[in-house]
Structures are given as structure tokens and as C-alpha cells.
Amino acid sequence: MKARDTFRERLYIIIFGTDTVAGKRFDIALLWLIVLSTVAVMLESVKEIQSEYGDILLYAEYVFTALFTIEFIARLWTSRKPLGYLFSFYGIVDILSILPTYLSFFMVSSQYLRVIRVFRLMRVFRVLKLGRYMSEADSLWTSLKASRAKIGVFLFAVFNVAIIMGTIMYIVEGGENGFTSIPRSIYWAIVTMTTVGFGDIHPHTELGQFLAVILMILGYGIIAVPTGIVGVDMISSSGTKFPAPKDGTPRLTDRHCDNCGHTGHLEDSVHCRMCGAHL
């Protein structure tokens, strides 16, 4: 029993840790497998390659799926908190990366969903010691949540402008110039405001072109507004994310858990407060 526990602990260090040579080699090998399997899925969607090398790609996919399944089971077995890993972001992505292959036996074309395993490349944060930058992602997400009311009002106003300008252009241009309905005219207004400019519909009359110019200029201002809204919230929250307590208790830091990916632990924490893994 003791030998089994020792083997499990060593395997845990290799799978979840990057401080050892074996751990780094495991993660790098895993990243290469993810890249190769994703490329194989994309090549399989090309008809010429599928007809020529379809069987090879299929067998390769079975090998990739078998390896990822073994890796997932090993992570689940060695994890201190299996449920914590299973319902973490990485755990869910690991499940979704192998599930489509098994579903392909029952559902046609579901195998192309295997490309979702490209999300597993986010493990490069662990390999390259970029976990500390996850706090910056948390800061951005916090700013987006704080700005959601302002952005919602802004998008509502933009949608109203698109409806008004689309209706006007429908009246001014008419169906003979491509503005065959108000919804199609609203589509043109949105494409113009966002400066995408597909060119499939464009005004022909002088009044319509004048209105289009106004909408184009307005579009540049519209693009800048969300950036300013989120930027202000980021600046206002940047200095207060982990304030130092006044009573001398340990403060929160941006320490990153290799097991579940959670950040924001006390500076003297030994284990993750979400999954219990060793920090």
C-alpha cells in the first residue's frame, strides 16, 4: 500500500507540477500531442486529404484519444481532490477534448468537435511559468463585469441607431438599389457602423451616400466607446484588488494553483482553498 501511495505521489508531481525535469517533459510532450491532434482534425476536413489519407488520420485520432483518455484518468486518480479537478476549467476541457471521438461512433460528423482540444494549449501557462499572469485575466474579467451595465446601455443605443438609419436608407434607396427590406437595410447599417464594409449593398443616391458618410464617421466613435468604458473600470480597480489587511492577517496574492487553475490565495497558504492541492 505504501509503495502504491509513493507511486501515486510521484505521478502527481509529474502530471501537475512543472518544477521537475520529468514534469516539464510531460507537459511539453502533452502540448505537442495536442498540436498534432488538432492539426489532424483540421486536415481531415479537407476533402482531398481525407480521400487520400483518411484511414491514417482516423487511426491517428484513435491513438491520440487513447493517450488523452489515459492522461485524464491519471489526473483524476492522482488528484488530491478529484471532484475539484473534474469540475475545474481544465478538467471540463479535458473531458470535452476526448468525448467527441467516442460520440463519433453514434453521431455522424461529431468528430470535428475534437478541435475543441486546442483549448488545452492553455496549459502552456504552466509550462512557461505564466501562471502569475492569470491575475491579469482576472482583473480584465472583473472590469468587464463592472462595465456590463454601461456596455449594455451603449449596445442598446447602437442598435437603435442601426434601426433608425436602416429604416431611413430603406426609404431613401429602395429595393432597386439593394435595400429590399428594413432588416436587410439594418444589416447594411450594422456593417457600415462597425467599419466592416462587405460591399454587397451600397447606396447609389447622393442622399444615401451622404447618410452613409455620417454613419461611417459615427462608426469610428462607436468602436472607441467600449474600450474607454472598460479601461476606466480597469484603472479604478487596479490598485485595490489585493489590499493589505490592517489587522496584520495574511493578505491575498495572485498565487496560481496548478491543479484547478484558481488564483487568489493567502500569502502563507500551503494548499489551494478551492481544490486542496499543494501550492
N, C-alpha and C positions, 0 to 999 in steps of 0.2 A: 504493500500500500504506500509505503514511504517512497519507494522508487517511482511509483506511478505519479505521486504528487510532485516529485522532483522533475520528472519529465514534463509534466503539465506546466510547471512554473517556468522551465527553460523555454518551452514552446511559446508561452505567453510573452516572454521577453523578446523573442524573435519576431512574433507576429505584431505585437502592439508597440514595441519600442524601436527607437532608431539610434540609441546610444551605443549599440554594439555593432561590430562588423557584420555579424550574421543578420541582424535586424535591418541594416541598411541594404544588404544584398537582397534580402527577401522583398523589401519594398520596391527596390529598383526592378527586380525581376517581375514583380506583380504589375508595375506600371507598363513594362514592355508587353506583357501579356494583354493588358487592357488595350494598348495602342494597336497591337496586331489583330486582336479580335474585332475591334471597331473597324479597322481597315477592311477586314474580310467581309464584314456585314455590308459595307458600302460597295465593295467590288461585286458582291453577289447581286446587287440591284441593277448592275449594268448587264443588259441582255447578251451582248457579245461575249463578255467574260463568263456569264452564267452558263451559256450554252457550251463553252469550251472547257471550263474548269469547274463546273457546278458540283460534281461529285467530290473533288478535292476540297473545295470550300466547305461543303457540308460536313465532311469528316473532320476538317479542322475545327469547325464550330462545335462539334460534339466533344472534341478534345478540350477546347477552351472552356466549355460549360462544365465538363467533369472537373477540371482543375479549379475553377471558381467555386464549384459546389464543395469540393474538399476544403478549400480555403475558408468558406463560410462556416462549415461545420466545425473546423478547427478554432475559428474565432469564437464561436458560440460555446464550445467546450472549455476553452481556456479562460474566457472572460470571468472576472470576479463577480460581475452582475450580468448574467446572460440576458435577462429581460431589458436591462438598461442599454446594452449594445443592440439588441434586436429592434428596439423602438427608437434608437438614435437615428440621426440623419444618415450616417454611413451604413448602419445596419439595414435601413429600408432600401437604400440604393443598392447594396449588395444583393438583397433579395430580388429586386426588380431586374438586376443585370443577368440573373440566371433563369428567372421564371419564364420569359418569352420562349426560350428554347424548348422547355417542356410543354408549353402551351401549343407550340407549333405542331405537335403530334395530333392535336384535336382541332386547332383553328388555323385555317389557311391564311398565309401571309403574315401571321403574327410574329414570325421570326425576325422581321425587320425592326421590331421593337427592341431588339437586342442592342441597338445602337445607343440605348439609354445608359449602357455601361460606361460610356465616355465620361459620365459624371464621376466615375470612380477615380478619374485622374486627379480629382481634388486632393487625393492622398499625397500628392506632391508637396503639399504644405507641410506634411510630417517629415518627408524625406529631406527636404531642403531647409528644415528648421524655420518654416514661415508661419508657424502656429501663432506667434506673437502678433502677426498682422490680422488675425481673426478679430481682434478687438476693434480694428478699424471698420471691419464689415459690420460688427455690432453697432458701432456708432452711426454708420450710414443708415442701417435699418431703423434705429431709434429716431433718427431725423426724419425719415420717410413717414414713420407712424405719427410723429408730431405734426407733420405737414399735411396729413391726409385730408383734413377738413378744408384747408386753403386750396389744395390742389383739386379737390372735388368741386368747389365753387368755381375755380378757374376753368376746369373742363366743361362744366355746365354752361358757363358763359361762351366758351369757344363753340360748343355745339349749337347754341342759339344763333351765333353769328353765321355758322355754316348753314343753318336752316334758312335764315333771312336772305343771305347772299345767294343761296341756291335757288330760292323761290324767285328772287329778282331776275337772276340770269335766265331762268326758265321763261319768264315773261318777256325779257328783252331779246333773247336769242331765238327761242322757239325750237321746235323739233327739227326744222330743216337744217339747223346748224349743229345738230347732235344732242341738244338738250331736250330729249324726248319726254322726260318726266321730271317731277320735282325730286324724287330720290336720286335719279341719275345726276341732276344738277347739284344736289348736296354732295354727292361723291366728288364731283369736279371741284367744289368749294373746299372740301377737306384736303384733296390732293394739292390744290394750289396753296392753301394756308400752310401746309407742312413743307412746302417748297420741294415736294417730290417731283411733280410735273411730268406725269406719264406721257402727256401729249395726245392721248386718244380722243380727248374732247378739248376744244379750244374755241374761244369766242371769235366771231367773224365781223360783227358790227363794231363801229367806233365806240359806242356807248358801252358795249360789253367788254371791249378791250380796256377802256378806262376803269371800269369796275374791277377788272382782273388785276390791273396795276395796283389799285388800292389794297386789294386782298393780298397780293404778293408782299407789299411793304408791311402790311399788318402781320403777315406770317412770320417775319423776322423777329418782331417783338414778342409774338406768342411763344416762339421757341425759347427765348431767354427767360421768360417769367418763371417756369417751374424750377429752373436752375437757381434762380435767385431765392425762391421760397425755401428750397431745401438747404441752400448754402447758409442762409441766416440761421436756421434751426441748428445746423451743424456747428456754427460758430458759437451760438449761445449755450450749447451743451458740451462743447469740447473740454472745458475746464472743470466740469462738475461730475464726470462720470464715476470716478472712484475717489470721493472726498475722504480725507483723513479724519477718522473719528476723534472727537475732543476728549473722550474719556480714557484714551490710551489703549483701547482694544485694537486688535489687528485689523488693518484696512483691506478692502477688496483690491485685487490685482487682476491683470489680464492673463493670468496663467492658463495654459491650454491643456485639456485632458486628451491624451492620445487614444483613449478607449471610446469615448462618446462624443468628443469634439466640443464639450461645454467649456466656456470661458467665464471668468469672474469668480475666482476662489480667494479665500483669505490668504494673506501672505505667509502664514505659518501652517497652512493646510498640508496634510500628508496624503489624504485621499480625496478623490473627486466627490463633491457634495451631491452630484446627480446620480452617478453610477457606482461610486465606491471604489473605483480603480485607483491604484497607486499613482501619484503625480510625479 
